[in-house]
């Protein structure tokens, strides 16, 4: 579930459906989700991809939704009218998409071992190579000049988007990396792997600060408190 301003987006990742519900948050701030009236909420559901939806991201202004799917497509949606703006045929698996903080770039982690950067018009701008296995997770830092990518090669790469070079490679996981997240202040990076380990790194130095192994299975999703 992703929330931005007055848009509440729910995706069923095991289907090709996206349900978009628009809620006036000011009107329902004192109510529970179960008590939201039909007048306060409008929802639509339709098949928008040909296979399982892998990833969603929403722009900071709540006007644009990015979706990726096992159908090897990235789609860019206008949330004000629900219309499709652009469709990108990647011709490879797309495991995650992320919008840059300024909403000008779409990054994708791909099955051909690359990170690709796209414009909102659907044009391929750059392809970043360095991983030796598929890239399953990506995250921008808050200023948008760095991008972290995690791969099944068990490494995390930190990319300088100005030079398009890897400035740091983090190695320390014994499992396949399936989740990365950068803290809101841009100082920390968390990573999760297929063995249930979560590592916390200093993003600037690359030093490993903490390692947690309390999960008994894949650590699929990570989030920092604000």
C-alpha positions, 0 to 999 in steps of 0.5 A, spaced: 500 500 500 502 506 498 499 513 500 501 520 497 497 526 499 490 524 498 491 518 493 491 511 496 494 506 492 493 498 493 496 493 488 495 486 488 502 483 486 500 476 485 495 479 479 495 484 474 490 488 477 491 495 480 485 498 484 486 505 485 482 509 491 482 516 492 480 518 499 479 525 501 484 524 507 481 531 511 474 529 511 476 522 514 481 524 518 477 522 524 474 515 522 477 508 521 478 505 514 471 501 515 467 507 516 469 511 510 463 512 506 462 511 498 461 519 498 468 520 501 472 514 497 472 512 489 475 506 487 476 503 480 479 496 478 482 493 472 487 489 468 493 493 466 498 488 465 498 481 462 502 478 468 503 479 476 505 486 478 512 486 481 512 494 483 509 500 484 511 507 485 508 514 486 510 521 484 511 526 490 505 530 488 501 524 487 499 525 480 503 519 477 504 512 478 509 507 475 508 500 475 512 494 473 510 487 471 512 480 469 510 482 462 516 485 462 513 492 461 513 499 465 507 503 465 506 510 467 499 512 469 496 519 470 492 519 476 488 525 475 484 521 470 487 514 470 489 514 463 496 511 461 501 516 459 507 511 456 508 504 456 515 501 456 517 494 453 523 492 456 524 486 453 527 483 460 524 482 467 523 488 471 524 487 478 523 493 481 521 501 479 523 507 483 522 514 482 527 519 483 526 524 489 525 530 483 520 525 479 524 526 473 527 519 473 525 512 473 530 507 475 529 499 474 532 493 476 532 488 471 534 481 469 539 482 465 544 484 471 543 492 469 540 498 472 536 502 467 534 510 468 528 512 464 525 519 462 517 520 464 516 520 456 519 513 456 525 514 453 531 510 455 536 515 458 542 510 461 544 503 462 548 502 468 552 495 468 556 492 474 552 487 477 553 479 475 546 477 476 539 480 476 538 486 480 532 485 484 532 492 488 533 499 488 533 505 492 534 513 491 537 517 496 533 523 498 537 528 494 537 523 488 544 524 486 545 516 488 542 510 487 543 503 491 542 497 487 541 490 490 543 483 486 543 476 486 550 476 486 550 478 493 552 485 493 550 492 493 552 497 489 552 505 490 552 509 483 553 516 482 548 518 477 552 524 475 558 520 473 554 513 472 559 510 476 559 505 482 563 509 487 562 503 492 560 496 492 558 493 499 559 485 500 557 482 506 551 478 505 551 470 504 544 470 501 541 473 495 539 481 496 532 482 495 531 489 499 535 495 499 532 502 503 536 508 504 534 512 511 530 519 510 536 523 512 541 519 507 546 517 512 544 509 512 542 504 508 539 497 510 539 491 506 535 484 506 537 477 503 534 471 502 537 468 508 533 473 512 539 477 514 538 485 515 544 489 514 545 496 516 550 500 513 553 507 513 552 509 506 558 514 506 563 510 508 560 503 506 562 500 513 557 495 516 554 498 522 549 492 524 547 485 522 540 482 524 538 475 523 532 474 527 528 472 520 527 465 518 526 466 511 527 472 506 527 479 508 523 482 502 521 489 505 525 494 509 523 501 511 526 506 516 522 511 521 522 518 519 
